Amino acid sequence: MKREFSEQELVRREKVAGLRKKGLDPFGHRFDVTSNSALIKEQFAEYDKEKLAEINENVKIAGRIMTKRDKGKVGFMHIQDKYGQIQIYLRADCLNEEEYQLFLEADIGDIVAIEGIVFKTNVGELSIKADKYIHLVKSLKPLPEKYHGLSDIEERFRRRYVDLIVNEKAREIAFFRPKVIRAIQEYLDSQGYVEVETPVLETVSGGAAARPFVTHHNTLGIDMYLRIATELPLKRLLVGGMDAVYEIGRLFRNEGMDKMHNPEFTTIEVYKAYSDMAGMMDLTEAIINYVVEKTMPSSTITYQGHNFSLKAPYKKVHMVDAIKEKTGIDFFAAMSVDEAKKLAQKHNIEIEPHYGYGHIINEFFEKYVEDSIIEPTFIYGHPVEISPLAKKGADKRFTERFELFICGGEYANAFTELNDPIDQYERFENQVAEKQLGNEEATEMDLDYVEALEYGMPPAGGLGIGIDRLVMLLTDTDSIREVILFPHMRKKE
């Protein structure tokens, strides 16, 4: 396919040829840096001009040219490394003629190396006075001239490499996210949990209510699924005697995309033998509080205009009580499925063919309660119909399950694990029946998992936390695509 170049791109390609004529590699070679913009500022920001002159600190730094200006024999530029920008001061009489000419001919976006002395300008800006200017990489494409996000927000996500160069917020999130993951690992490791890996490709799709991606394994001659959850393999490990395990990994769900959903996303799932729903509430609070302590200046945060504290303990409300508070309807009362359906129709809730009593309760919660929850709140007591892997409570219509809601969004899902193989088999059968009635998100029958339970799984609690959403919360970001480095996008026309 023949490519067309802009005038600027053609000029930059001519400069590549010019560099080669000078015997320079336009696309670089090794350079051993000794410092970076953050370290220089940390070490020397508090010193005045005189003290810096006395110290006479020589540094080697490399980065991308972000600004550039020259006045004859003197020039200034800002170069950017992964930590930020720092100013470079260049004088023709401090560099050899070829080096200063390279600076004059350089373009915004080029990657260069600088050796020089740390000093402060007359206006107090910490800078480096260049003794050596080394060309590393020629940028063949110009950066966006004005950047407050690329003008086309879709392009920011398609060309994340450009976004990271010119968008400070994007860089902050990119470096913040691993800190959140490390903090989670650090806490769980300290509590005796073991991090494990389970298969991404599965022959039975289960562990959540979601549509899977289907692929085909040529050698085995069978269709396989990209996992929608890590739950069932991890609970098999509890059967095997690994009594405290967790996995941080990618899940894949062939569903819609919006500000809170991407078809490929990251969760942590944690399973603890001899625990239960209450233990998972404590663990959820402990993990989030530890992450906040390690990554945030305060436990009080602002998210989308709402100010609240993430410090434990969190509010606990039964789903039925939450619905009653908003609608006056008490789903604890004896009620037939037909009566529940009539209530749903009266309240403008659409009924699907597979809906039972519990599905209707969940629809009431999603319509009338979910968006109103701002501060961290555990909503517990989910109906059995929507919780096929959770243990039933004293009222057998409901399970020992909770979800953590903050600002109308779900951040965690947990329950006392169902370890009764007879009950589990019946739940799977009910899910198969739902699928036949049109529920594409119903789970499949997993006989191997039932057989695993027949060997005996200890009483246990399990917890899942959405990593992407947690990062969104802590960075006050309103779209999941901001916190995933390469989110999925519609095909560009």
C-alpha positions as CSV (number, residue, x, y, z in Angstrom):
1,M,0.0,0.0,0.0
2,K,1.5,3.3,-1.1
3,R,1.8,5.8,1.8
4,E,1.4,9.6,1.5
5,F,3.4,11.9,3.7
6,S,2.7,15.5,4.8
7,E,5.2,18.2,4.1
8,Q,6.6,18.0,7.6
9,E,7.0,14.3,7.3
10,L,8.9,14.7,4.0
11,V,11.2,17.3,5.6
12,R,12.0,15.0,8.5
13,R,12.8,12.1,6.1
14,E,15.2,14.4,4.3
15,K,16.9,15.1,7.7
16,V,17.3,11.3,8.2
17,A,19.4,11.3,5.0
18,G,21.3,14.3,6.3
19,L,22.2,12.5,9.5
20,R,23.4,9.5,7.6
21,K,25.7,11.8,5.5
22,K,27.2,13.0,8.7
23,G,27.9,9.3,9.7
24,L,25.3,9.3,12.4
25,D,22.7,6.6,12.9
26,P,19.3,8.4,12.7
27,F,17.7,5.8,15.0
28,G,20.2,5.6,17.7
29,H,22.5,3.6,19.8
30,R,23.1,2.8,23.5
31,F,23.4,5.6,26.0
32,D,24.0,5.0,29.7
33,V,21.9,7.5,31.7
34,T,23.0,8.3,35.2
35,S,19.9,10.4,36.3
36,N,16.4,11.4,35.3
37,S,14.1,14.4,35.7
38,A,12.5,13.2,38.9
39,L,15.8,12.4,40.6
40,I,17.4,15.7,39.7
41,K,14.4,17.6,41.0
42,E,14.4,15.5,44.2
43,Q,18.1,16.0,44.8
44,F,18.5,19.6,43.8
45,A,15.2,21.6,43.7
46,E,15.8,23.1,47.2
47,Y,19.3,24.4,46.4
48,D,19.9,28.0,45.3
49,K,22.1,29.0,42.3
50,E,25.2,29.4,44.4
51,K,24.9,26.1,46.1
52,L,24.4,24.3,42.8
53,A,27.4,26.0,41.3
54,E,29.4,24.8,44.3
55,I,28.2,21.2,43.9
56,N,28.8,21.2,40.1
57,E,26.9,18.0,39.6
58,N,27.4,16.4,36.2
59,V,24.5,14.2,34.9
60,K,23.7,12.1,31.9
61,I,20.1,12.2,30.9
62,A,18.0,11.2,27.9
63,G,14.5,12.0,26.7
64,R,12.2,13.4,24.0
65,I,12.3,17.0,22.9
66,M,9.0,18.6,23.9
67,T,9.9,22.3,23.4
68,K,12.7,24.0,21.6
69,R,13.8,27.6,21.0
70,D,17.1,29.2,20.0
71,K,18.5,32.8,19.9
72,G,21.6,32.5,17.7
73,K,24.3,31.1,19.8
74,V,22.1,30.2,22.8
75,G,19.2,27.7,22.9
76,F,16.7,26.2,25.3
77,M,14.6,23.0,25.2
78,H,12.6,20.7,27.5
79,I,13.2,17.0,27.2
80,Q,10.8,14.5,28.7
81,D,11.6,11.1,30.2
82,K,9.2,8.8,31.9
83,Y,9.0,11.0,35.0
84,G,8.4,14.4,33.4
85,Q,10.2,17.3,31.8
86,I,13.4,19.2,32.6
87,Q,14.9,22.2,30.9
88,I,18.2,22.0,28.9
89,Y,20.3,25.1,28.3
90,L,22.6,25.0,25.3
91,R,25.4,27.4,24.3
92,A,27.3,27.2,21.0
93,D,30.6,28.0,22.9
94,C,30.0,25.0,25.3
95,L,29.3,22.4,22.6
96,N,31.3,21.6,19.5
97,E,30.1,23.0,16.2
98,E,28.5,19.7,15.0
99,E,26.6,19.2,18.3
100,Y,25.1,22.7,18.3
101,Q,24.1,22.3,14.6
102,L,22.4,19.0,15.5
103,F,20.4,20.9,18.1
104,L,19.5,23.6,15.6
105,E,18.3,21.0,13.1
106,A,16.4,18.9,15.7
107,D,12.6,18.6,15.7
108,I,10.1,18.4,18.4
109,G,9.7,14.7,19.2
110,D,13.3,13.7,18.5
111,I,15.0,11.7,21.3
112,V,18.3,13.0,22.5
113,A,20.9,12.5,25.2
114,I,22.5,15.3,27.2
115,E,25.5,15.4,29.4
116,G,25.9,18.5,31.6
117,I,25.8,20.4,34.9
118,V,22.7,20.9,37.0
119,F,22.1,24.6,37.6
120,K,19.3,27.1,38.1
121,T,18.4,29.9,35.7
122,N,17.9,33.5,36.8
123,V,14.1,32.9,37.2
124,G,14.9,29.8,39.4
125,E,14.1,27.0,37.0
126,L,16.2,23.9,37.7
127,S,18.0,23.1,34.4
128,I,20.9,21.3,32.9
129,K,23.7,23.2,31.1
130,A,24.7,20.9,28.2
131,D,28.4,20.0,27.7
132,K,27.4,17.3,25.2
133,Y,24.5,17.0,22.9
134,I,23.9,13.5,21.4
135,H,21.3,12.7,18.8
136,L,19.7,9.3,19.5
137,V,16.4,8.9,17.5
138,K,14.8,11.0,14.7
139,S,11.1,11.3,15.0
140,L,9.5,11.0,11.6
141,K,6.0,12.2,12.7
142,P,5.3,15.6,14.3
143,L,3.6,15.5,17.7
144,P,0.2,17.2,18.0
145,E,0.8,20.9,18.2
146,K,-1.8,21.7,20.9
147,Y,-2.6,19.0,23.4
148,H,-5.3,18.9,25.9
149,G,-6.0,15.4,25.0
150,L,-5.9,14.7,21.2
151,S,-8.7,16.6,19.6
152,D,-10.3,13.3,18.7
153,I,-10.7,11.4,21.9
154,E,-10.9,8.1,20.0
155,E,-7.5,8.7,18.6
156,R,-6.1,9.0,22.1
157,F,-6.9,5.3,22.7
158,R,-6.0,4.1,19.2
159,R,-2.6,5.8,19.4
160,R,-1.9,5.4,23.0
161,Y,1.8,5.8,22.3
162,V,1.1,9.4,21.3
163,D,-1.2,9.9,24.2
164,L,1.5,8.8,26.6
165,I,4.0,11.2,25.1
166,V,1.8,14.3,25.3
167,N,-0.7,13.6,28.0
168,E,0.6,13.9,31.5
169,K,-2.6,12.4,33.1
170,A,-2.3,9.3,30.8
171,R,1.3,8.8,32.0
172,E,0.4,9.2,35.6
173,I,-2.3,6.5,35.3
174,A,0.0,4.2,33.4
175,F,2.5,4.3,36.2
176,F,-0.1,4.4,39.0
177,R,-1.9,1.2,37.9
178,P,1.1,-1.2,38.6
179,K,1.5,0.3,42.1
180,V,-2.1,-0.7,42.9
181,I,-1.5,-4.3,41.7
182,R,1.8,-4.5,43.6
183,A,0.1,-3.2,46.8
184,I,-2.6,-5.9,46.5
185,Q,0.0,-8.6,46.0
186,E,2.1,-7.3,48.9
187,Y,-0.9,-7.4,51.2
188,L,-2.1,-10.8,50.3
189,D,1.4,-12.3,50.3
190,S,1.8,-11.0,53.8
191,Q,-1.4,-12.7,54.9
192,G,-0.2,-16.1,53.6
193,Y,-2.1,-16.2,50.3
194,V,-0.3,-17.8,47.3
195,E,-0.5,-16.3,43.9
196,V,-1.3,-18.9,41.2
197,E,-2.1,-19.0,37.5
198,T,-5.0,-20.9,35.9
199,P,-5.9,-21.5,32.2
200,V,-7.2,-18.7,30.0
201,L,-8.6,-21.3,27.5
202,E,-11.4,-23.5,28.9
203,T,-13.6,-26.2,27.6
204,V,-16.5,-25.2,29.8
205,S,-17.4,-21.6,30.4
206,G,-18.3,-20.8,33.9
207,G,-17.8,-18.8,37.1
208,A,-19.9,-15.8,36.1
209,A,-23.0,-14.8,34.2
210,A,-21.5,-13.6,30.9
211,R,-21.2,-14.4,27.2
212,P,-17.8,-15.9,26.3
213,F,-15.6,-15.6,23.3
214,V,-15.4,-18.8,21.4
215,T,-12.3,-20.1,19.6
216,H,-11.2,-23.4,18.1
217,H,-8.3,-25.6,19.0
218,N,-7.1,-27.3,15.8
219,T,-5.1,-30.1,17.3
220,L,-7.7,-31.2,19.8
221,G,-10.5,-30.5,17.3
222,I,-12.7,-28.8,19.9
223,D,-14.2,-25.4,20.5
224,M,-12.8,-23.6,23.6
225,Y,-13.7,-20.5,25.5
226,L,-11.6,-17.5,26.7
227,R,-12.3,-17.5,30.4
228,I,-15.0,-15.2,31.8
229,A,-13.8,-15.8,35.4
230,T,-11.1,-17.6,37.3
231,E,-13.4,-18.8,40.0
232,L,-13.9,-22.5,39.3
233,P,-10.2,-23.4,38.7
234,L,-9.3,-21.5,41.9
235,K,-11.9,-23.4,44.0
236,R,-10.6,-26.7,42.6
237,L,-7.3,-25.7,44.2
238,L,-9.1,-25.4,47.6
239,V,-10.2,-29.0,47.1
240,G,-6.6,-29.9,46.5
241,G,-5.4,-28.4,49.8
242,M,-4.2,-24.9,48.6
243,D,-6.2,-23.2,51.3
244,A,-5.5,-19.5,50.5
245,V,-5.0,-18.6,46.8
246,Y,-5.4,-15.6,44.5
247,E,-5.0,-14.8,40.8
248,I,-4.6,-11.4,39.1
249,G,-5.4,-11.9,35.5
250,R,-7.3,-11.0,32.3
251,L,-10.9,-12.0,31.8
252,F,-12.8,-11.9,28.5
253,R,-16.5,-11.2,28.1
254,N,-18.2,-11.0,24.7
255,E,-20.5,-8.2,25.7
256,G,-21.2,-4.5,25.3
257,M,-18.7,-1.7,25.7
258,D,-19.3,1.5,27.7
259,K,-17.5,3.7,30.3
260,M,-17.4,0.8,32.8
261,H,-17.0,-2.2,30.5
262,N,-14.3,-3.4,28.1
263,P,-14.4,-6.9,26.6
264,E,-10.9,-7.6,28.0
265,F,-10.3,-6.5,31.6
266,T,-8.4,-7.4,34.8
267,T,-9.6,-8.7,38.1
268,I,-8.2,-10.3,41.2
269,E,-10.0,-13.3,42.6
270,V,-9.2,-14.5,46.2
271,Y,-10.3,-17.7,47.9
272,K,-9.8,-18.6,51.5
273,A,-10.7,-21.9,53.1
274,Y,-12.6,-21.8,56.4
275,S,-13.8,-18.3,55.7
276,D,-17.2,-16.9,54.6
277,M,-19.0,-13.8,53.4
278,A,-18.2,-11.8,56.5
279,G,-14.6,-12.8,56.2
280,M,-14.6,-11.5,52.6
281,M,-16.1,-8.2,53.7
282,D,-13.2,-7.8,56.1
283,L,-10.7,-8.8,53.4
284,T,-12.2,-6.4,50.9
285,E,-11.9,-3.5,53.4
286,A,-8.3,-4.6,54.3
287,I,-7.2,-4.8,50.6
288,I,-8.6,-1.4,49.6
289,N,-7.4,0.3,52.8
290,Y,-3.9,-1.1,52.2
291,V,-3.9,0.0,48.5
292,V,-5.0,3.5,49.5
293,E,-2.4,3.7,52.3
294,K,0.4,2.7,49.8
295,T,-0.7,4.8,46.8
296,M,-2.8,7.8,47.9
297,P,-2.1,10.8,50.0
298,S,-5.3,10.4,52.0
299,S,-8.2,7.9,52.5
300,T,-10.6,10.7,51.6
301,I,-10.9,10.9,47.8
302,T,-12.9,12.7,45.2
303,Y,-14.6,10.8,42.4
304,Q,-16.6,12.5,39.8
305,G,-17.5,15.3,42.1
306,H,-18.3,13.2,45.1
307,N,-16.1,13.4,48.2
308,F,-16.0,10.4,50.6
309,S,-13.7,8.2,52.7
310,L,-12.5,4.8,51.7
311,K,-11.5,4.0,55.3
312,A,-13.2,1.0,56.8
313,P,-15.7,0.0,58.1
314,Y,-18.1,0.2,55.1
315,K,-21.9,0.3,55.4
316,K,-23.8,-3.0,55.1
317,V,-27.3,-3.2,53.7
318,H,-29.4,-6.2,52.6
319,M,-30.5,-5.9,49.0
320,V,-34.2,-6.3,49.9
321,D,-33.9,-3.6,52.6
322,A,-32.3,-1.2,50.1
323,I,-35.1,-1.8,47.6
324,K,-37.8,-1.3,50.3
325,E,-36.1,2.0,51.4
326,K,-36.4,3.4,47.8
327,T,-39.7,1.8,46.6
328,G,-41.6,0.8,49.7
329,I,-41.8,-2.8,48.4
330,D,-40.8,-5.6,50.8
331,F,-39.5,-8.6,48.9
332,F,-39.0,-10.5,52.2
333,A,-42.8,-10.8,52.4
334,A,-44.4,-14.0,51.0
335,M,-45.0,-13.4,47.3
336,S,-45.5,-15.5,44.2
337,V,-43.6,-15.1,41.0
338,D,-46.7,-13.9,39.2
339,E,-47.2,-11.2,41.9
340,A,-43.6,-10.1,41.6
341,K,-44.0,-9.9,37.8
342,K,-47.1,-7.7,38.2
343,L,-45.1,-5.4,40.5
344,A,-42.3,-5.3,37.9
345,Q,-44.7,-4.3,35.1
346,K,-46.2,-1.6,37.4
347,H,-42.7,-0.2,37.9
348,N,-41.7,-0.3,34.2
349,I,-39.3,-3.2,34.5
350,E,-39.1,-5.5,31.5
351,I,-39.5,-9.2,32.1
352,E,-37.4,-11.8,30.3
353,P,-38.8,-15.3,29.7
354,H,-36.3,-16.9,32.1
355,Y,-37.0,-14.5,35.0
356,G,-37.9,-15.9,38.3
357,Y,-38.5,-14.2,41.7
358,G,-34.8,-13.4,42.3
359,H,-34.3,-11.9,38.8
360,I,-37.1,-9.4,39.4
361,I,-35.6,-8.4,42.8
362,N,-32.3,-7.8,41.1
363,E,-33.9,-5.7,38.4
364,F,-35.6,-3.5,41.1
365,F,-32.2,-3.0,42.8
366,E,-30.5,-2.1,39.5
367,K,-33.3,0.4,38.5
368,Y,-34.1,2.0,41.8
369,V,-31.1,1.6,44.1
370,E,-27.7,1.1,42.4
371,D,-27.1,4.6,41.1
372,S,-28.0,6.2,44.4
373,I,-25.2,4.6,46.4
374,I,-22.2,7.0,46.8
375,E,-20.2,6.0,49.8
376,P,-18.7,2.4,50.0
377,T,-21.6,0.1,50.8
378,F,-21.8,-3.7,50.9
379,I,-25.1,-4.8,49.4
380,Y,-25.6,-8.4,50.5
381,G,-28.3,-11.1,50.3
382,H,-28.5,-11.6,46.6
383,P,-31.3,-13.9,45.3
384,V,-30.3,-17.5,44.7
385,E,-31.4,-17.4,41.0
386,I,-28.6,-14.9,40.2
387,S,-26.0,-16.5,42.5
388,P,-25.5,-20.1,41.3
389,L,-22.2,-20.5,43.1
390,A,-23.0,-18.9,46.4
391,K,-24.2,-20.7,49.6
392,K,-27.9,-20.1,50.6
393,G,-28.7,-18.1,53.7
394,A,-31.2,-18.8,56.4
395,D,-33.9,-17.6,54.0
396,K,-33.3,-20.1,51.2
397,R,-34.5,-17.5,48.6
398,F,-31.3,-15.5,49.2
399,T,-27.6,-16.3,49.4
400,E,-24.6,-15.2,51.5
401,R,-23.3,-13.0,48.8
402,F,-22.3,-9.3,48.6
403,E,-21.3,-6.7,46.1
404,L,-19.4,-3.5,47.0
405,F,-20.9,-0.4,45.4
406,I,-19.3,3.0,45.3
407,C,-20.7,6.0,43.3
408,G,-23.2,3.7,41.6
409,G,-20.6,1.3,40.4
410,E,-19.8,-2.3,41.4
411,Y,-16.2,-2.8,42.6
412,A,-16.2,-6.2,44.3
413,N,-18.3,-9.4,44.3
414,A,-18.0,-12.1,47.0
415,F,-19.8,-14.8,48.8
416,T,-19.7,-17.8,51.1
417,E,-18.8,-20.5,48.6
418,L,-21.3,-23.2,47.8
419,N,-19.5,-26.4,48.6
420,D,-22.5,-28.8,48.6
421,P,-22.1,-30.8,45.3
422,I,-25.7,-31.9,45.3
423,D,-27.0,-28.4,45.5
424,Q,-24.3,-27.2,43.0
425,Y,-25.5,-29.8,40.5
426,E,-29.1,-28.6,40.8
427,R,-28.0,-25.0,40.4
428,F,-26.1,-25.8,37.2
429,E,-29.2,-27.6,36.0
430,N,-31.3,-24.5,36.6
431,Q,-28.7,-22.5,34.7
432,V,-29.0,-24.8,31.7
433,A,-32.7,-24.4,31.8
434,E,-32.3,-20.6,31.8
435,K,-30.0,-20.8,28.8
436,Q,-32.7,-22.8,27.0
437,L,-35.2,-20.1,27.8
438,G,-32.9,-17.5,26.1
439,N,-30.5,-16.4,28.9
440,E,-27.2,-16.3,26.9
441,E,-25.3,-15.3,30.1
442,A,-26.3,-18.4,32.0
443,T,-23.5,-20.7,33.0
444,E,-23.0,-24.2,31.6
445,M,-23.0,-27.6,33.4
446,D,-19.5,-28.3,34.7
447,L,-19.5,-31.9,35.8
448,D,-15.8,-32.0,36.6
449,Y,-16.3,-29.1,39.1
450,V,-19.2,-31.0,40.7
451,E,-17.0,-34.1,41.0
452,A,-14.3,-31.9,42.6
453,L,-16.8,-30.8,45.2
454,E,-17.7,-34.4,45.8
455,Y,-14.2,-35.0,47.1
456,G,-14.9,-32.3,49.7
457,M,-14.1,-28.6,49.5
458,P,-13.7,-26.8,52.9
459,P,-16.1,-24.1,53.9
460,A,-14.7,-21.0,52.1
461,G,-15.1,-17.4,51.2
462,G,-14.3,-16.0,47.7
463,L,-13.8,-12.5,46.5
464,G,-13.4,-10.7,43.2
465,I,-12.3,-7.1,42.7
466,G,-12.2,-5.2,39.4
467,I,-8.6,-3.8,39.1
468,D,-9.6,-1.4,36.3
469,R,-12.5,0.0,38.2
470,L,-10.4,0.4,41.3
471,V,-7.8,2.3,39.4
472,M,-10.6,4.5,37.9
473,L,-11.8,5.3,41.4
474,L,-8.4,6.2,42.7
475,T,-7.5,8.4,39.7
476,D,-10.9,10.1,39.4
477,T,-11.3,8.7,35.9
478,D,-14.7,8.3,34.3
479,S,-13.9,5.8,31.6
480,I,-12.4,2.3,31.8
481,R,-10.5,3.1,28.5
482,E,-8.4,5.7,30.4
483,V,-6.9,3.0,32.7
484,I,-6.3,0.3,30.2
485,L,-3.3,1.0,28.1
486,F,-4.7,-0.6,24.9
487,P,-8.5,-0.6,25.2
488,H,-10.6,-2.3,22.4
489,M,-12.0,0.1,19.8
490,R,-14.4,-0.1,16.9
491,K,-12.7,-0.5,13.6
492,K,-11.7,2.8,12.1
493,E,-13.5,3.6,8.9
